Amino acid sequence: MAIIVDVDVMLARRKMAVGTLAERVGITPANLAVLKNGRAKAVRFTTLDAICRVLECQPGDVLRWEPDEPGEPGEPEPAAT
């Protein structure tokens, strides 16, 4: 997966428990776990806004993009030169 979720990093920096973040954001701990573990297919902007508000951070502090490894399913083949 190319989008990496770094909620754990921000939780550690803020010395906050997962349950506390879930409660303050207004989502279930199970849904927060899905997001944190990279299994979420989408995140609502309202949820991202709440996470950033509670953690006092920017969206880029909790989400980052990394290219897929070559050869992973869905990865285009390199162009011939």
NORNORPE-V345222 format. One record per backbone hydrogen bond with DSSP energy under -0.5 kcal/mol. NH is the residue of the N-H (numbers start at 0). CO is the residue of the C=O. If there is no record, write none. Layout:
NH/CO  NH/CO
This chain:
3/1  3/63  5/3  5/61  9/5  10/6  11/7  12/8  13/9  14/10  14/11  15/10  20/16  21/17  22/18  23/19  24/20  25/21  26/21  31/27  32/28  33/29  34/30  35/31  36/32  37/34  38/33  39/33  47/43  48/44  49/45  50/46  51/47  52/48  53/49  54/50  55/51  56/51  60/57  61/57  61/58  62/58  63/3  65/1  71/68  74/71
